[in-house]
Amino acid sequence: MKNILVLVGSNRKDSINRKFAQALEKLAEGRLEFEYFDLATLPMYNDDEALDYPASARHLKDRVAAADGVLFVTPEHNRSIPAVLKNAIDWGSRPWGENSWTGKPTAIVGASPGAMGAIAAQIHLRSIMVSLGAFLMTSPEVYLQMKPGLFDENNDIPNEDTRAFLTGFVDSLAAWVGVAQERAAA
């Protein structure tokens, strides 16, 4: 089974993106194992600490290295990604020459109450991750507008069409990580 590190770009207790990630995890059961990293444990990135890494930042880098792939689940804050997510990306890219994102299979999804479903945040995140050399899955794109009933109280997806679409995303993620593993072995 492939191990997917999940970075939810919200530290809110009742985060809709955490619920979204948990719904995807249920769809991935038996194929992908999701491991969540708590971004709130990271101090704000400071170049002064880049050579003497805080333990939580080292733990993030270790988790990225151990994962078969990384799934970013991002809300949208002011047309971009939340600071907590950018902070984690910055810690993962340092110190110079030890960029954890290079070649790492990654995918991006997000949900928002807004009609555009976190599309602006995802565009920014795609740009960041490509510039850091991540092996970024570009399709299918998943921009969910969070509406009542999208997930139930157990984070299941009651709508059959939405469930089928998101199952297709999970299938693509599993295949993407497999392609990356084949590339690395070649």
Backbone as CSV, one residue per row, in Angstrom:
resi,resn,N_x,N_y,N_z,CA_x,CA_y,CA_z,C_x,C_y,C_z
1,MET,0.844,-1.172,0.000,0.000,0.000,0.000,0.895,1.242,0.000
2,LYS,0.506,2.232,-0.775,1.281,3.465,-0.876,0.941,4.401,0.280
3,ASN,1.985,5.035,0.827,1.831,5.959,1.948,1.767,7.385,1.424
4,ILE,0.692,8.096,1.764,0.502,9.472,1.316,0.531,10.396,2.521
5,LEU,1.470,11.328,2.519,1.517,12.352,3.550,0.508,13.428,3.171
6,VAL,-0.392,13.747,4.093,-1.439,14.727,3.827,-1.124,16.002,4.604
7,LEU,-1.026,17.099,3.866,-0.798,18.405,4.473,-2.059,19.241,4.260
8,VAL,-2.828,19.385,5.324,-4.062,20.171,5.278,-3.703,21.606,5.631
9,GLY,-3.969,22.518,4.734,-3.565,23.901,4.901,-4.455,24.718,5.816
10,SER,-5.024,24.076,6.800,-5.856,24.775,7.771,-5.584,24.185,9.144
11,ASN,-5.397,25.048,10.129,-5.226,24.547,11.485,-6.499,24.744,12.308
12,ARG,-7.591,25.017,11.634,-8.897,25.171,12.268,-9.409,23.814,12.738
13,LYS,-9.950,23.746,13.940,-10.430,22.475,14.491,-11.504,21.843,13.619
14,ASP,-12.413,22.641,13.093,-13.515,22.116,12.294,-13.301,22.410,10.810
15,SER,-12.070,22.242,10.364,-11.685,22.565,8.993,-12.458,21.740,7.968
16,ILE,-13.040,22.429,6.998,-13.726,21.700,5.927,-12.710,20.944,5.069
17,ASN,-11.497,21.454,4.964,-10.492,20.762,4.167,-9.975,19.515,4.874
18,ARG,-9.952,19.503,6.197,-9.603,18.281,6.927,-10.696,17.226,6.704
19,LYS,-11.955,17.662,6.749,-13.067,16.743,6.478,-12.978,16.210,5.053
20,PHE,-12.618,17.077,4.132,-12.442,16.679,2.735,-11.344,15.625,2.627
21,ALA,-10.218,15.866,3.284,-9.115,14.897,3.272,-9.569,13.566,3.854
22,GLN,-10.322,13.604,4.933,-10.807,12.370,5.555,-11.802,11.635,4.650
23,ALA,-12.582,12.383,3.887,-13.483,11.758,2.917,-12.679,11.068,1.814
24,LEU,-11.625,11.731,1.336,-10.758,11.112,0.328,-10.073,9.868,0.886
25,GLU,-9.666,9.947,2.139,-9.028,8.796,2.781,-9.953,7.580,2.772
26,LYS,-11.227,7.790,3.031,-12.184,6.680,3.003,-12.283,6.087,1.605
27,LEU,-12.261,6.955,0.590,-12.324,6.466,-0.793,-11.061,5.713,-1.185
28,ALA,-9.959,6.017,-0.535,-8.660,5.405,-0.861,-8.385,4.138,-0.068
29,GLU,-9.284,3.785,0.829,-9.052,2.648,1.724,-8.644,1.387,0.958
30,GLY,-7.590,0.758,1.447,-7.084,-0.461,0.830,-6.054,-0.228,-0.264
31,ARG,-5.913,1.030,-0.717,-4.949,1.339,-1.780,-3.909,2.350,-1.342
32,LEU,-4.378,3.349,-0.588,-3.488,4.404,-0.112,-3.679,4.553,1.389
33,GLU,-2.568,4.718,2.093,-2.641,4.972,3.523,-2.292,6.438,3.754
34,PHE,-3.217,7.175,4.356,-3.015,8.601,4.604,-2.386,8.814,5.968
35,GLU,-1.377,9.674,6.012,-0.750,10.093,7.260,-0.802,11.615,7.289
36,TYR,-1.331,12.162,8.357,-1.507,13.604,8.472,-0.361,14.214,9.284
37,PHE,0.098,15.369,8.835,1.110,16.111,9.584,0.453,17.384,10.097
38,ASP,0.628,17.666,11.384,0.036,18.842,12.004,0.914,20.066,11.731
39,LEU,0.494,20.899,10.805,1.280,22.072,10.412,1.412,23.093,11.540
40,ALA,0.499,23.049,12.508,0.559,23.993,13.629,1.765,23.747,14.530
41,THR,2.426,22.600,14.380,3.607,22.306,15.206,4.857,23.023,14.717
42,LEU,4.796,23.575,13.519,5.976,24.228,12.942,6.080,25.683,13.368
43,PRO,7.282,26.128,13.768,7.461,27.566,14.011,7.458,28.283,12.660
44,MET,7.248,29.587,12.689,7.336,30.348,11.444,8.755,30.235,10.898
45,TYR,8.851,30.048,9.589,10.159,29.883,8.977,11.023,31.111,9.236
46,ASN,12.270,30.845,9.585,13.248,31.902,9.834,14.583,31.387,9.314
47,ASP,15.145,32.104,8.371,16.419,31.691,7.775,17.531,31.543,8.813
48,ASP,17.417,32.249,9.918,18.418,32.125,10.979,18.456,30.720,11.567
49,GLU,17.341,29.985,11.451,17.259,28.637,12.010,17.456,27.544,10.953
50,ALA,17.714,27.934,9.722,17.781,26.976,8.621,18.899,25.953,8.764
51,LEU,19.984,26.307,9.405,21.084,25.360,9.566,20.989,24.561,10.860
52,ASP,20.220,25.047,11.810,19.987,24.338,13.065,18.480,24.126,13.188
53,TYR,18.010,23.164,12.419,16.567,22.965,12.260,15.847,22.656,13.556
54,PRO,14.678,23.278,13.751,13.820,22.876,14.862,13.371,21.420,14.656
55,ALA,13.132,20.711,15.738,12.759,19.295,15.666,11.501,19.075,14.834
56,SER,10.508,19.950,14.954,9.261,19.758,14.205,9.488,19.910,12.701
57,ALA,10.375,20.814,12.306,10.683,20.984,10.880,11.460,19.784,10.356
58,ARG,12.372,19.247,11.146,13.101,18.032,10.762,12.121,16.866,10.629
59,HIS,11.162,16.796,11.545,10.145,15.734,11.482,9.344,15.844,10.181
60,LEU,8.983,17.061,9.788,8.278,17.251,8.512,9.133,16.731,7.365
61,LYS,10.393,17.130,7.315,11.269,16.681,6.232,11.404,15.163,6.222
62,ASP,11.484,14.554,7.396,11.561,13.090,7.482,10.288,12.437,6.965
63,ARG,9.131,13.025,7.306,7.847,12.464,6.862,7.708,12.590,5.341
64,VAL,8.131,13.724,4.784,8.085,13.898,3.323,8.983,12.861,2.664
65,ALA,10.182,12.681,3.183,11.124,11.717,2.602,10.575,10.298,2.656
66,ALA,9.895,9.947,3.734,9.383,8.584,3.910,8.117,8.314,3.100
67,ALA,7.402,9.355,2.732,6.125,9.184,2.026,6.344,8.821,0.560
68,ASP,5.428,8.025,0.032,5.437,7.726,-1.396,4.923,8.919,-2.199
69,GLY,4.094,9.739,-1.569,3.546,10.923,-2.217,3.002,11.880,-1.179
70,VAL,2.732,13.113,-1.623,2.187,14.142,-0.740,0.914,14.695,-1.360
71,LEU,-0.110,14.793,-0.533,-1.375,15.392,-0.947,-1.558,16.690,-0.180
72,PHE,-1.632,17.797,-0.912,-1.934,19.100,-0.323,-3.440,19.314,-0.411
73,VAL,-4.047,19.640,0.717,-5.478,19.921,0.767,-5.602,21.341,1.296
74,THR,-5.901,22.270,0.393,-5.790,23.675,0.772,-7.095,24.446,0.697
75,PRO,-7.355,25.241,1.724,-8.388,26.256,1.598,-7.815,27.441,0.827
76,GLU,-8.630,28.453,0.655,-8.169,29.668,-0.003,-8.287,30.824,0.974
77,HIS,-7.181,31.521,1.190,-7.165,32.715,2.031,-6.755,33.900,1.169
78,ASN,-7.651,34.817,0.958,-7.356,36.026,0.189,-6.717,35.721,-1.166
79,ARG,-7.310,34.774,-1.872,-6.887,34.386,-3.222,-5.537,33.673,-3.272
80,SER,-5.104,33.101,-2.159,-3.843,32.378,-2.127,-3.914,31.262,-1.085
81,ILE,-2.762,30.648,-0.844,-2.702,29.576,0.148,-2.537,30.162,1.547
82,PRO,-2.988,29.458,2.552,-2.824,29.931,3.926,-1.353,29.969,4.333
83,ALA,-1.035,30.867,5.255,0.339,31.039,5.733,0.889,29.753,6.334
84,VAL,0.051,28.997,7.035,0.523,27.772,7.685,1.028,26.757,6.651
85,LEU,0.397,26.717,5.478,0.828,25.803,4.428,2.104,26.307,3.751
86,LYS,2.165,27.588,3.463,3.383,28.154,2.859,4.575,27.974,3.785
87,ASN,4.342,28.121,5.074,5.389,27.928,6.069,5.959,26.509,5.989
88,ALA,5.092,25.524,5.902,5.546,24.128,5.806,6.337,23.895,4.524
89,ILE,5.877,24.469,3.437,6.590,24.334,2.166,7.987,24.941,2.279
90,ASP,8.072,26.104,2.903,9.376,26.753,3.075,10.314,25.904,3.925
91,TRP,9.828,25.364,5.049,10.676,24.495,5.869,11.135,23.288,5.062
92,GLY,10.244,22.714,4.260,10.606,21.538,3.472,11.621,21.817,2.376
93,SER,11.712,23.055,1.959,12.628,23.397,0.859,14.026,23.790,1.326
94,ARG,14.240,23.853,2.621,15.511,24.312,3.178,16.177,23.238,4.007
95,PRO,17.438,23.339,4.354,18.399,24.343,3.907,18.743,24.151,2.424
96,TRP,19.436,25.123,1.877,19.803,25.090,0.476,20.454,23.748,0.146
97,GLY,19.991,23.143,-0.937,20.536,21.860,-1.369,19.832,20.654,-0.759
98,GLU,18.888,20.884,0.139,18.148,19.789,0.778,16.640,19.979,0.611
99,ASN,16.235,20.316,-0.601,14.837,20.535,-0.921,14.077,19.200,-0.903
100,SER,13.188,19.036,0.033,12.421,17.791,0.174,11.407,17.581,-0.940
101,TRP,11.065,18.624,-1.668,9.996,18.528,-2.662,10.497,18.052,-4.024
102,THR,11.792,18.141,-4.298,12.324,17.774,-5.605,11.993,16.326,-5.938
103,GLY,11.271,16.142,-7.042,10.926,14.812,-7.515,9.840,14.104,-6.725
104,LYS,9.336,14.710,-5.672,8.320,14.064,-4.832,6.969,14.110,-5.539
105,PRO,6.319,12.953,-5.715,4.980,12.950,-6.314,4.001,13.709,-5.407
106,THR,3.325,14.690,-5.986,2.398,15.520,-5.224,1.107,15.715,-6.001
107,ALA,0.060,16.009,-5.245,-1.233,16.359,-5.831,-1.859,17.427,-4.955
108,ILE,-2.775,18.185,-5.556,-3.402,19.304,-4.865,-4.912,19.225,-5.043
109,VAL,-5.625,19.387,-3.942,-7.082,19.538,-3.959,-7.430,20.639,-2.976
110,GLY,-8.661,21.083,-3.006,-9.091,22.073,-2.031,-10.575,22.305,-2.092
111,ALA,-11.078,22.797,-0.978,-12.498,23.123,-0.871,-12.632,24.494,-0.234
112,SER,-13.693,25.173,-0.614,-13.954,26.506,-0.098,-15.458,26.753,-0.152
113,PRO,-15.976,27.576,0.748,-17.392,27.933,0.644,-17.680,28.770,-0.599
114,GLY,-16.675,29.389,-1.153,-16.850,30.221,-2.339,-17.133,29.394,-3.579
115,ALA,-17.747,30.021,-4.555,-18.162,29.333,-5.781,-16.989,28.759,-6.567
116,MET,-15.795,29.329,-6.409,-14.659,28.864,-7.197,-13.887,27.745,-6.510
117,GLY,-14.268,27.355,-5.311,-13.713,26.170,-4.668,-12.205,26.146,-4.502
118,ALA,-11.596,27.236,-4.103,-10.157,27.321,-3.816,-9.280,27.281,-5.069
119,ILE,-9.821,27.639,-6.201,-9.048,27.581,-7.442,-7.849,28.532,-7.420
120,ALA,-8.012,29.758,-6.903,-6.889,30.701,-6.890,-5.760,30.190,-5.998
121,ALA,-6.109,29.629,-4.858,-5.086,29.068,-3.963,-4.347,27.931,-4.657
122,GLN,-5.077,27.096,-5.351,-4.444,25.964,-6.020,-3.532,26.417,-7.156
123,ILE,-3.919,27.453,-7.855,-3.046,27.982,-8.913,-1.729,28.455,-8.309
124,HIS,-1.795,29.179,-7.198,-0.564,29.622,-6.537,0.259,28.438,-6.053
125,LEU,-0.414,27.470,-5.443,0.295,26.309,-4.918,0.957,25.508,-6.041
126,ARG,0.276,25.369,-7.166,0.877,24.673,-8.310,2.156,25.384,-8.756
127,SER,2.091,26.692,-8.841,3.261,27.465,-9.249,4.423,27.258,-8.273
128,ILE,4.129,27.296,-6.994,5.167,27.099,-5.973,5.786,25.714,-6.095
129,MET,4.957,24.694,-6.167,5.468,23.319,-6.155,6.242,22.987,-7.427
130,VAL,5.810,23.502,-8.559,6.556,23.278,-9.799,7.923,23.946,-9.695
131,SER,7.969,25.158,-9.133,9.256,25.857,-9.016,10.199,25.135,-8.050
132,LEU,9.643,24.325,-7.139,10.466,23.556,-6.202,10.798,22.162,-6.731
133,GLY,10.366,21.867,-7.940,10.742,20.609,-8.574,9.890,19.412,-8.195
134,ALA,8.718,19.646,-7.614,7.835,18.524,-7.276,7.342,17.844,-8.553
135,PHE,7.069,16.559,-8.463,6.483,15.787,-9.564,4.968,15.902,-9.395
136,LEU,4.399,16.983,-9.948,3.036,17.403,-9.660,2.014,16.780,-10.602
137,MET,1.025,16.121,-10.016,-0.105,15.592,-10.782,-0.982,16.780,-11.197
138,THR,-1.236,16.898,-12.473,-1.973,18.067,-12.960,-3.435,17.785,-13.292
139,SER,-3.820,16.523,-13.325,-5.192,16.194,-13.701,-5.601,14.891,-13.024
140,PRO,-6.811,14.801,-12.543,-7.886,15.789,-12.600,-7.697,16.878,-11.549
141,GLU,-8.195,18.055,-11.872,-8.183,19.157,-10.920,-9.445,19.059,-10.069
142,VAL,-9.303,19.326,-8.772,-10.437,19.198,-7.856,-10.596,20.508,-7.096
143,TYR,-11.623,21.255,-7.464,-11.975,22.504,-6.796,-13.405,22.340,-6.288
144,LEU,-13.557,22.072,-5.003,-14.891,21.827,-4.470,-15.469,23.052,-3.791
145,GLN,-16.703,23.361,-4.139,-17.432,24.370,-3.386,-18.107,23.645,-2.232
146,MET,-17.782,24.062,-1.028,-18.338,23.425,0.157,-19.776,23.877,0.338
147,LYS,-20.684,22.927,0.188,-22.113,23.190,0.359,-22.642,22.226,1.413
148,PRO,-23.715,22.592,2.078,-24.312,21.653,3.036,-24.612,20.316,2.355
149,GLY,-24.244,19.232,3.035,-24.508,17.896,2.508,-23.417,17.332,1.619
150,LEU,-22.353,18.112,1.345,-21.263,17.580,0.525,-20.652,16.356,1.197
151,PHE,-20.450,16.462,2.518,-20.006,15.333,3.337,-21.036,15.154,4.436
152,ASP,-21.214,13.919,4.891,-22.108,13.709,6.026,-21.302,13.765,7.326
153,GLU,-21.948,13.468,8.446,-21.294,13.572,9.757,-20.140,12.590,9.914
154,ASN,-20.061,11.561,9.073,-18.964,10.587,9.106,-17.924,10.852,8.028
155,ASN,-18.023,12.019,7.372,-17.149,12.403,6.261,-17.275,11.449,5.076
156,ASP,-18.455,10.890,4.912,-18.776,10.131,3.711,-19.389,11.105,2.706
157,ILE,-19.353,10.721,1.447,-19.861,11.573,0.370,-21.167,10.965,-0.132
158,PRO,-22.306,11.555,0.241,-23.584,10.950,-0.115,-23.950,11.055,-1.599
159,ASN,-23.479,12.110,-2.280,-23.832,12.286,-3.686,-23.032,11.319,-4.551
160,GLU,-23.726,10.504,-5.297,-23.089,9.457,-6.104,-22.135,10.023,-7.162
161,ASP,-22.541,11.108,-7.832,-21.686,11.704,-8.867,-20.414,12.294,-8.266
162,THR,-20.547,12.976,-7.130,-19.373,13.542,-6.461,-18.458,12.434,-5.980
163,ARG,-19.035,11.402,-5.408,-18.239,10.264,-4.935,-17.494,9.616,-6.097
164,ALA,-18.156,9.446,-7.233,-17.506,8.844,-8.407,-16.364,9.727,-8.913
165,PHE,-16.589,11.042,-8.959,-15.545,11.970,-9.404,-14.335,11.900,-8.482
166,LEU,-14.581,11.925,-7.169,-13.476,11.905,-6.213,-12.796,10.540,-6.154
167,THR,-13.524,9.472,-6.410,-12.907,8.151,-6.518,-11.961,8.137,-7.718
168,GLY,-12.357,8.796,-8.792,-11.480,8.926,-9.955,-10.206,9.693,-9.611
169,PHE,-10.340,10.729,-8.783,-9.154,11.465,-8.342,-8.229,10.544,-7.543
170,VAL,-8.791,9.783,-6.612,-7.986,8.866,-5.799,-7.306,7.828,-6.686
171,ASP,-8.016,7.310,-7.678,-7.421,6.362,-8.626,-6.232,6.998,-9.349
172,SER,-6.412,8.248,-9.771,-5.338,8.960,-10.466,-4.147,9.199,-9.554
173,LEU,-4.408,9.529,-8.298,-3.322,9.748,-7.339,-2.525,8.460,-7.124
174,ALA,-3.214,7.351,-6.959,-2.522,6.071,-6.776,-1.673,5.744,-8.006
175,ALA,-2.219,5.977,-9.197,-1.478,5.717,-10.430,-0.282,6.667,-10.552
176,TRP,-0.468,7.938,-10.176,0.601,8.932,-10.263,1.788,8.550,-9.386
177,VAL,1.482,8.129,-8.174,2.549,7.699,-7.270,3.242,6.460,-7.842
178,GLY,2.475,5.562,-8.447,3.057,4.379,-9.084,3.997,4.747,-10.225
179,VAL,3.601,5.724,-11.034,4.454,6.199,-12.133,5.760,6.768,-11.573
180,ALA,5.644,7.534,-10.506,6.844,8.121,-9.886,7.770,7.038,-9.354
181,GLN,7.195,5.997,-8.752,8.021,4.905,-8.242,8.712,4.166,-9.376
182,GLU,8.028,3.986,-10.499,8.637,3.343,-11.676,9.766,4.206,-12.235
183,ARG,9.553,5.523,-12.277,10.602,6.442,-12.762,11.831,6.375,-11.879
184,ALA,11.602,6.327,-10.578,12.726,6.285,-9.633,13.507,4.980,-9.730
185,ALA,12.798,3.892,-10.056,13.451,2.585,-10.146,14.221,2.415,-11.456
186,ALA,13.858,3.211,-12.475,14.483,3.063,-13.806,15.876,3.641,-13.867
